[in-house]
Amino acid sequence: MWFKNIQLYRFTQPFTLGAEELSAKLKKFQFKPCGKLQPASYGWVPPLGKHGVELTHAANGNIMICTRKEEKILPASVVRESVNNKISEIEAAQSRKLRRKEKIQIKDDVVQDLLPQAFVKSNLTFAYISPSDGLIFVNASSSKRAEEVLVYLRRSIETLPVIPIPLLLPPAVNMTRWVSGEGIPEDFSISDECELHADDGVIRCKHQYLGADEVQGHVTAGKQVVKLAIKWQDSVSCVVDDNFSINRLKFSDEIIEQADADDDYASQFDEDFSVMAMELKSFIPKLIDAFGGEEVNAT
């Protein structure tokens, strides 16, 4: 289990639930598949999937959890065509134009009729809690998807005092400085990708030397770097944005090889989780420091 993205949140109070106690609370909100007329379903599933039954998986003091979301997919064009046909039939039969309220009711009825035939899309979102570090890591590329997990976790355990990492400076400030060649932190390096924003447009650079005159000209002209590819100690690489989202997270082959290969899925999951969490335990504090540190009073 290697995270590809991280939405990172800070606990403002210590997290005191153990893995077993947390699992017991989550069971009340365990995932159930969509019913015939149910458009979506959301709930907790075992992080080990079919290889486990517990709703938490603990390793070295860290606790992994996982949500599953099912949504029934009804193409808008199919709904629209069915609604228009139904309206046409009724208007022809009754020799009158239907009112807006009637059309809305017809659409609702059509959706209910089509739901049992709809395709079902499903996705998993993993997260893990590090009580010792006071952090929760959500494997999501957007804050919206991460917030779904946090909202459901808060509902499941009744309280969840977390906030996004309260950095002292906006990430764009430091990223712009680094691209201009100023103050790149020790053990960090910038890669060959960034995105710059200004009132007059957006510039995206990929596979490009960021010290080139063309890129530096945009920085000099006042554009701010809102996404930047960085590396840390040749161990971790990622793209950080101006919301401090960590995307396209990659661990070096040397790190991945520390998790001994095992034919047993549960054992391999445990190895991967342990090694990943250990590496992030080193990387994340350094990353926060590189971005100027946290506001102490915010927590």
N, C-alpha and C positions, 0 to 999 in steps of 0.2 A: 504494500500500500504506500505508494509515493504520491504525495500531493503535487498537482500541476499548477495550482493557484492558491493564494492565501488571502483571505480577508481576516484581519487581525484585530482582536478586541481585548481590552484591559479590564479585569475585574476590579471594581472599586471597593469590594469587600472580599475577604477570603472565601474560597469555594471549599466547603467542608464535607460534601457528600462523597462517600466512597463508591467504588464501582458497583458493588452489589446493591447498595441503597438507591443509587441513581437508576439502576436497571429496574428495580421494583417500581419506582415512580413512573418510568417511561412505559411500562407494560400497560398502564391504564390508557395510553394513547398510541398503542401499537397499530401499525398499518393494517388496513383492511382494503381489499380491492374494491374498485368502483362497482356499485350496484347498477342494474340495468338503466335506471333513470337518473343516475348520479353523474354529474359532469366531471367531477374531480374528486380525488381522495389523497390524503396526506397523513403520514404517520411514521413511527419508528420501526426500523427493521434491524436484525442482527448485523453488526459490521462484517461478520464472517460469512454473511449470506447463507446459502444452504449448508454450509459447513459448521454453523453454530446456531444456538438457540437464545443465548443471552443478548440483551440489547445494549450491552457495553462490552468493551474489550480493553483490559488494563495491561499496561507494560511499563515498567520502571516508574510507576507513579503517575503516568499519563493515562487518560481515559478516552477511548475512541467511541464515537456514536455515529449513527447514520440515519438519515431520513429517506423515505421513498415517496415520490409524488407521481400519481397517475392522472392523466388528463385525457378526456375523450376529444378527438379531433373531428370537428365538423367543418369542412371547407365552406367558406363564406359564399362561394358561387353556387354550391349545392343548396344551401339554405335559402339563398335569394331566389333561385329558380323555383324551388318548391313553394315558397311563399307567394311569388308572383302568379304561379299557376293556380294556387288555391284562391287567391283574391279574384282572379279573372273568372274562375268558375262560379264563385258566389255572386259577383257583380252581374254576370250574364244571367244567372238563374233568378236573381231578385230585381233585375233591371234598375239598379241604383249604384251609386258610388259608395264604397265603404268609408266610414269615418276613420280617422287616425287611430283612435283607441281600439277599434275593431281590428285594424291591420296589425297593431302591436300584439293583440291577443292571438291572432292567427300565427304570427311568427313564433310566439311562445309555444303554441300547440305543435307547430312543425318541428321545432327543436326537440320537444319531448318525444315526438314520434320517431325522430331520426337517431336519438341518443343510443338506443339498444343496438343500432347497426354501425355505430361510429368506431373508427380505429382508436386504439388506446396507446398513448405515448407515455413512457415511464422513464424516470431518471432518479439516480441516487445522489445524495449530497453527504459527504463525510465531513466530520469535524472532530477535533480532539481538544480536551481540556488539560491544561498543565497547571494543576493547583499550586505547585511549588513556585512557578514563575508568575502566577496570577494572570494567565493568558488563555484565550480560546482561539483556536485556529480553524477556519472554515475553508474547505476546499471548493471555492467558488470564484468564478471570474468576475462576478458583479456583486456589489453590496446588496442589491435587491434580493438576490437568491440567498445570500448569507443571512439577511435579516429574516427571511422566512424560517430558517433553522432556529435563529435566536428567539423569535416570537413563539415558536412552537415549544422550544425548550423552556422558556419562561412560563408558558401555560402549563407545561407538564410538571414542573417542580415549584411553581407558584412564585418564584422570585429569581431574577437573573440580573444582578447589578453589574452590567458591563457597558463600556463606552469604546468608540474607536480610539486608537492610540492618539493621545493628545499631544501632538508634536509642538515644540516651541515655535517653529517656523513652518510656513507652508512648504511642502516638498518641492514645488516648482522653483522656489528661491535657490535652494541648494543645487538642484539639478542644472539650473541655468548657469550657476557659478562653475560647476564641474565641467560642463561642455565648453565654457570659455577658458578652461585650463586653470581655474583657481580652486585651491583648497580641496583637491580630491583626497579623501581620507586614506590613511595607511591600510594596506591589504585590500583596498578596493580599486577597481579600474572600470572605466566606461568602455562599452563595446561599440558596435557599428550601427546603432539604431537609435533614433529619437524622434519625437514629434514636437513641433514648436507651434505655439498659438499667438496670435495677435489680432487686433480688431480688423486688420486687412486680410486675414486669411490664415490657413493652416499649411504647414510644411511638414511632410513626412520623409524621413531619411532612413533608408534601409541598405545594409551592406555598403555603407559609406564611411569613410574616415571623417570623424566628427571635428577634427582639427583643420579640415579643408577651408580655404578662404570663403567658399560659397556658404558653408554652414555658419562660420564665424560672422559673416556679414549679416545674417539674419539675427544672430544674438546681439550684435552691435546695434542693429536697427531697433531693438527693443522687444523682439519676440521672446516669449518664455518657454522653457522646455517643460512639457507636461507629461511626457513619457520618456523613459531612458532605460536602455539595456545596460546592465552592470554585471560585474563579476566580483566574487569575494574569494581570495586565496586560491584561485583555480579550483575551488571545491563546489561552489554554488554560483549559478547564473540565473538571472531573472530580468523581467521588465517591471519597473516601478512607475506608477502614475501619480498624478497630483492629488489623488485621494489616499495615497499610501497603500494602494492595492498592489499586491505582488502577483504578477502573472507570468506564465510560461516559465515556471520554476523548473530548473534542471539541476540534478546532482551529478558530480563527476563520476566516471566509471570506478574510480578508486573508492569513493564513498559507497556506491551501490554494491560493490564486491564485498564490502564488510558484512553484508547480510548473507550468510552462508545459504547456498541454494539447498532447497529441501523439497522432496517430492510431496510432502504433506502440506496441503494448502494452509491449514491453520498455523502450522509452525512457520511457514514462509511469511505469512501475513504478520505474525508476531515479530519475526526477525526484521522485516522491512520497516514496520512501525517503530521498533526500538531504535534502529539506526537513524531513520529519518528524524525522529524526535530529538535524538541526541545531537544531530548536526544542527537542527534548527535552534536548539537550546544555546548553541554557540553563536550561530549566525544572526538571529533576530536582535539580541541586545546590541551587537556591533552595528547592525543596520540602523537601529533606532538612534544610536549615538552618532552615526555618520550623518543622519538627517537632523542633527541638532539637539537630540534628546527630548524628553517629555516634560510637560508642565507638571510640576510636583503637586500643586494645589488642585489640579483637575481631578485627581482621584481621591 
